[in-house]
Amino acid sequence: MLWFFFKLALLIFSIVALLTIVLYPWYVQKLTSKYKPYLNWDEAYHFKVKDNWNLPFYYYGDPAAIYPKSFTKRKKEEKRLSKSSLLLKNPRVQSSQKIEKYPIILCHGIMANHLSFDLTPDLSLALYLKRHGFHVYSIDLRGCGLSYLEDNGNKKNIQSKLKTVQFWKKLYSSSNEAKFSFDNMVEDIPDIINAVLTHHKKKTGFKTEKIHWLGHSLGSMLPYAAFNKDPLLKKKIKSYILLGSPIGVSGISHKLVESFLKYPRKYVSSINLKFFAKLFSPFAGKIKTQVDDFLYNDKLVSHDNIRRYLIYAIENINPLLTDHLI
């Protein structure tokens, strides 16, 4: 009898797995139609780094241009934003027309992309900083978002297509199998800073050699490693803001986590995080777990935005990168 139930369970699992694989493209199409991506940036460009990688930056343009010139219209816009954006509900934070001459770079963490800082118009650190006088540049690191590895030197020219939602969906649904390490990503930091400074000078006319860097998780670790490798690079940093910068993984006692830390390559190579994030995104918020409490505050972030994040902002982790970090 036990053997019968085992075979029945195996048969059901096989059918479900087969249906999931067959219907997944249709399923993703439905998700992306319901939760459409917001393209809030003004310009997007690729720049080349080492090993034939091309990284994109997303530029949030003239800070003064976000408000109407009319004082009355400006006040109406501020009132609308204060109702819709949680970041602007703090009475101590006032919108400013002062323009900051130093650009600010936003760098996402591991398992994410630039949408960590710009998910929707009302949940966007990039737009918030733009409203307060900064020229903002959000970055996709290697293997994330719209970064890509050139094939035989054939560079993709996609600037004219970046605003096309269908093209956006296609790129975000693909996976990047190229391998790279933490050291490779550290070597990209000077190129990222130089690309931003070059664009900033052409765009604004400001002759500055310094930037603000705001990094989350991995995005805060990379510059720190780059500064140790090239101390002169620190001269290009006006300020350095770290969000959730990891110190270590000691003291973790959960058995599943301990197993992951012991065999990181085995798990990272076999789990497609982007696939499962999209697959389970409709259930976000409906089944409350300790994971939900750990990852976000549902009083501040709606379930729809959590689903949108799972669909568009989750990235796979490169095995070599995991090996280096752990």
C-alpha positions as CSV (number, residue, x, y, z in Angstrom):
1,M,0.0,0.0,0.0
2,L,2.8,2.4,0.9
3,W,4.5,1.7,-2.5
4,F,1.2,2.5,-4.3
5,F,0.9,5.9,-2.6
6,F,4.5,6.6,-3.4
7,K,4.0,5.8,-7.1
8,L,0.8,7.9,-7.1
9,A,2.6,10.9,-5.5
10,L,5.4,10.5,-8.1
11,L,2.9,10.4,-10.9
12,I,1.1,13.6,-9.7
13,F,4.4,15.3,-9.2
14,S,5.5,14.4,-12.7
15,I,2.3,15.7,-14.2
16,V,2.5,19.0,-12.3
17,A,6.1,19.4,-13.3
18,L,5.3,18.8,-17.0
19,L,2.4,21.2,-17.0
20,T,4.5,23.8,-15.3
21,I,7.2,23.5,-18.0
22,V,4.7,23.5,-20.9
23,L,2.5,26.4,-19.6
24,Y,5.3,28.5,-18.1
25,P,5.8,30.9,-21.1
26,W,2.0,31.5,-21.2
27,Y,2.0,32.0,-17.4
28,V,4.8,34.6,-17.5
29,Q,3.0,36.4,-20.4
30,K,-0.1,36.7,-18.2
31,L,1.9,37.9,-15.2
32,T,3.8,40.6,-17.2
33,S,0.6,41.8,-18.8
34,K,-1.0,42.2,-15.4
35,Y,2.0,43.6,-13.6
36,K,3.5,45.8,-16.3
37,P,7.0,47.2,-15.7
38,Y,7.5,50.9,-15.0
39,L,10.3,52.5,-17.1
40,N,10.9,55.6,-15.0
41,W,14.4,56.5,-16.1
42,D,15.0,59.2,-18.8
43,E,18.0,57.6,-20.6
44,A,19.8,54.3,-20.6
45,Y,23.2,53.4,-22.1
46,H,25.5,50.5,-22.2
47,F,29.2,50.9,-21.5
48,K,32.0,48.3,-21.9
49,V,34.0,46.9,-19.1
50,K,36.6,44.1,-19.0
51,D,36.0,40.6,-20.5
52,N,33.6,41.9,-23.2
53,W,30.9,42.6,-20.7
54,N,28.5,45.5,-21.3
55,L,26.8,47.1,-18.3
56,P,23.9,49.5,-18.5
57,F,23.3,52.6,-16.5
58,Y,19.9,54.2,-16.2
59,Y,20.0,58.0,-16.0
60,Y,17.3,60.0,-14.1
61,G,17.8,63.3,-15.8
62,D,17.5,67.0,-14.9
63,P,16.2,67.2,-11.3
64,A,14.6,70.5,-11.9
65,A,12.5,69.2,-14.8
66,I,10.3,67.0,-12.7
67,Y,8.2,69.9,-11.5
68,P,6.1,72.3,-13.6
69,K,7.5,75.8,-13.9
70,S,4.2,77.3,-12.6
71,F,4.3,77.7,-8.8
72,T,0.6,76.7,-8.6
73,K,1.1,73.6,-10.6
74,R,4.3,72.8,-8.6
75,K,2.4,72.9,-5.4
76,K,-0.3,70.6,-6.8
77,E,2.3,68.1,-7.9
78,E,4.0,68.2,-4.5
79,K,0.6,67.6,-2.8
80,R,0.0,64.6,-5.1
81,L,3.4,63.1,-4.4
82,S,3.0,63.6,-0.6
83,K,-0.1,61.5,-0.7
84,S,1.2,58.7,-3.0
85,S,4.8,58.4,-1.8
86,L,5.7,57.1,1.6
87,L,9.1,58.6,1.4
88,L,7.6,62.1,1.1
89,K,5.3,61.8,4.1
90,N,8.2,62.7,6.5
91,P,7.5,66.4,7.2
92,R,11.2,67.0,7.7
93,V,11.9,66.1,4.1
94,Q,11.0,68.9,1.7
95,S,11.3,69.0,-2.1
96,S,14.2,71.1,-3.3
97,Q,15.1,72.9,-6.5
98,K,18.8,72.9,-5.4
99,I,20.8,70.9,-8.0
100,E,23.6,68.7,-6.6
101,K,26.6,68.9,-8.9
102,Y,27.9,65.4,-7.9
103,P,26.1,62.5,-9.5
104,I,24.9,59.6,-7.3
105,I,25.3,56.0,-8.3
106,L,22.8,53.4,-7.0
107,C,24.2,49.9,-7.0
108,H,21.9,46.9,-6.2
109,G,22.7,43.8,-4.1
110,I,23.1,40.1,-4.9
111,M,20.1,38.3,-6.5
112,A,18.7,41.7,-7.7
113,N,19.0,44.4,-10.3
114,H,18.5,48.1,-10.6
115,L,14.7,47.8,-10.0
116,S,15.6,47.5,-6.3
117,F,15.8,51.2,-6.3
118,D,13.1,52.0,-8.8
119,L,10.1,49.6,-8.7
120,T,7.2,51.9,-9.3
121,P,6.9,55.7,-9.5
122,D,5.7,55.8,-5.9
123,L,8.3,53.3,-4.6
124,S,11.5,54.6,-6.1
125,L,14.6,55.8,-4.3
126,A,16.0,57.0,-7.7
127,L,13.0,59.3,-8.4
128,Y,13.1,60.5,-4.8
129,L,16.7,61.5,-5.1
130,K,16.0,63.1,-8.4
131,R,13.2,65.2,-6.8
132,H,15.7,66.4,-4.3
133,G,18.3,67.7,-6.7
134,F,20.5,64.7,-7.6
135,H,21.5,63.4,-11.0
136,V,20.9,59.7,-10.5
137,Y,22.6,56.8,-12.2
138,S,21.3,53.3,-11.4
139,I,23.5,50.3,-12.4
140,D,23.0,46.7,-13.4
141,L,26.0,44.6,-12.4
142,R,27.3,41.6,-14.4
143,G,24.7,39.0,-15.1
144,C,21.9,41.2,-13.9
145,G,19.1,43.1,-15.6
146,L,20.1,44.3,-19.1
147,S,23.8,43.6,-18.8
148,Y,25.2,41.2,-21.5
149,L,28.3,39.5,-22.7
150,E,29.4,40.3,-26.2
151,D,29.4,37.3,-28.6
152,N,32.4,37.4,-30.9
153,G,32.6,41.1,-30.7
154,N,29.1,41.7,-32.0
155,K,27.8,44.6,-29.9
156,K,24.1,44.9,-29.4
157,N,22.6,48.3,-30.2
158,I,19.5,48.4,-28.1
159,Q,19.3,52.1,-27.0
160,S,16.5,52.7,-29.4
161,K,14.6,49.7,-28.1
162,L,15.0,50.1,-24.3
163,K,11.7,51.9,-23.9
164,T,9.9,49.0,-25.7
165,V,8.1,46.9,-23.1
166,Q,8.1,43.7,-25.1
167,F,11.9,44.0,-25.5
168,W,12.2,44.6,-21.8
169,K,10.2,41.5,-21.0
170,K,12.3,39.4,-23.3
171,L,15.6,40.4,-21.7
172,Y,14.3,40.0,-18.2
173,S,13.0,36.5,-19.0
174,S,16.3,35.3,-20.3
175,S,19.1,33.9,-18.1
176,N,22.8,34.5,-18.4
177,E,25.0,31.5,-18.1
178,A,28.4,33.3,-18.3
179,K,30.6,32.7,-15.2
180,F,32.3,35.5,-13.3
181,S,33.7,36.0,-9.8
182,F,33.6,38.6,-7.1
183,D,37.0,39.8,-8.3
184,N,35.7,40.3,-11.8
185,M,32.9,42.5,-10.4
186,V,35.4,44.5,-8.3
187,E,37.4,45.3,-11.5
188,D,34.2,46.8,-13.0
189,I,33.9,49.5,-10.3
190,P,36.5,52.0,-11.8
191,D,34.8,51.6,-15.2
192,I,31.4,52.2,-13.7
193,I,32.6,55.4,-12.0
194,N,34.4,56.7,-15.1
195,A,31.4,56.0,-17.4
196,V,29.1,57.9,-15.1
197,L,31.5,60.9,-14.7
198,T,31.9,61.0,-18.5
199,H,28.2,61.1,-19.2
200,H,27.5,63.5,-16.3
201,K,30.0,66.1,-17.7
202,K,28.6,65.9,-21.2
203,K,25.0,66.1,-19.9
204,T,25.3,68.9,-17.3
205,G,28.6,70.7,-17.9
206,F,29.7,70.1,-14.3
207,K,33.4,69.6,-14.2
208,T,33.6,67.2,-11.3
209,E,35.7,64.2,-10.6
210,K,33.7,62.9,-7.7
211,I,30.5,60.8,-7.2
212,H,28.2,59.7,-4.4
213,W,28.0,56.0,-4.1
214,L,24.9,54.3,-2.5
215,G,25.1,50.6,-2.4
216,H,22.9,47.8,-1.0
217,S,24.4,44.5,0.1
218,L,26.8,43.4,-2.6
219,G,26.6,46.8,-4.1
220,S,28.2,48.2,-1.0
221,M,30.9,45.5,-0.8
222,L,32.3,45.9,-4.3
223,P,33.6,49.6,-4.0
224,Y,35.1,48.8,-0.6
225,A,37.1,46.0,-2.2
226,A,38.0,48.2,-5.1
227,F,39.3,51.0,-2.8
228,N,41.6,48.4,-1.1
229,K,42.9,47.4,-4.5
230,D,43.3,50.9,-5.8
231,P,43.5,53.5,-3.0
232,L,43.6,56.4,-5.5
233,L,40.0,55.4,-6.5
234,K,38.8,56.8,-3.1
235,K,39.6,60.3,-4.3
236,K,36.6,60.0,-6.7
237,I,34.2,59.4,-3.9
238,K,32.4,62.3,-2.4
239,S,30.3,60.2,0.0
240,Y,29.9,56.4,0.5
241,I,26.5,55.1,1.8
242,L,26.1,51.5,2.7
243,L,22.7,49.8,3.1
244,G,22.5,46.3,4.6
245,S,26.2,45.7,4.0
246,P,27.0,42.1,5.1
247,I,29.7,41.5,7.6
248,G,29.7,37.7,7.7
249,V,27.6,34.5,7.9
250,S,28.9,33.1,11.2
251,G,26.3,32.2,13.8
252,I,23.7,30.9,11.4
253,S,22.3,27.7,12.8
254,H,19.4,26.8,10.5
255,K,20.1,23.4,9.0
256,L,19.0,24.3,5.5
257,V,21.2,27.4,5.5
258,E,24.1,25.5,6.9
259,S,23.7,23.0,4.0
260,F,23.6,25.8,1.5
261,L,26.7,27.3,2.9
262,K,28.5,24.0,2.8
263,Y,27.6,23.2,-0.8
264,P,26.8,26.6,-2.4
265,R,27.7,25.6,-5.9
266,K,25.5,22.6,-5.9
267,Y,22.4,24.6,-4.9
268,V,23.1,27.7,-6.9
269,S,23.7,25.7,-10.1
270,S,20.5,23.7,-9.7
271,I,18.1,26.4,-8.6
272,N,16.8,29.0,-11.1
273,L,15.7,31.8,-8.8
274,K,14.1,33.8,-11.5
275,F,12.0,30.9,-12.6
276,F,10.7,30.2,-9.1
277,A,10.2,33.9,-8.2
278,K,7.9,34.3,-11.2
279,L,6.2,31.0,-10.6
280,F,5.2,31.8,-7.0
281,S,4.8,35.6,-7.4
282,P,0.9,35.4,-7.4
283,F,1.0,33.9,-4.0
284,A,3.1,36.7,-2.4
285,G,1.2,38.1,0.5
286,K,-1.6,35.5,0.4
287,I,0.4,33.0,2.4
288,K,2.1,34.8,5.3
289,T,5.4,33.2,6.5
290,Q,8.4,34.2,8.5
291,V,10.2,34.8,5.2
292,D,7.7,37.6,4.4
293,D,8.3,39.2,7.8
294,F,12.0,39.1,7.3
295,L,12.1,40.5,3.7
296,Y,9.6,43.3,3.8
297,N,7.1,45.3,5.9
298,D,3.6,44.8,4.4
299,K,2.5,48.0,6.1
300,L,4.8,49.9,3.8
301,V,4.9,47.8,0.6
302,S,1.7,46.5,-1.1
303,H,1.4,42.8,-2.1
304,D,1.1,43.9,-5.8
305,N,4.5,45.6,-5.6
306,I,6.0,42.5,-3.9
307,R,4.7,40.4,-6.9
308,R,6.1,43.0,-9.3
309,Y,9.5,42.7,-7.6
310,L,9.5,39.0,-7.8
311,I,8.6,39.1,-11.5
312,Y,11.2,41.7,-12.6
313,A,13.8,42.3,-10.0
314,I,15.0,38.9,-8.9
315,E,18.2,37.5,-10.5
316,N,20.0,34.2,-10.5
317,I,23.2,34.0,-8.5
318,N,26.4,33.1,-10.3
319,P,28.0,30.0,-8.8
320,L,31.6,31.4,-9.0
321,L,30.4,34.5,-7.2
322,T,28.8,32.4,-4.4
323,D,31.9,30.4,-4.0
324,H,34.0,33.5,-3.5
325,L,31.6,35.1,-1.1
326,I,31.1,32.0,1.1
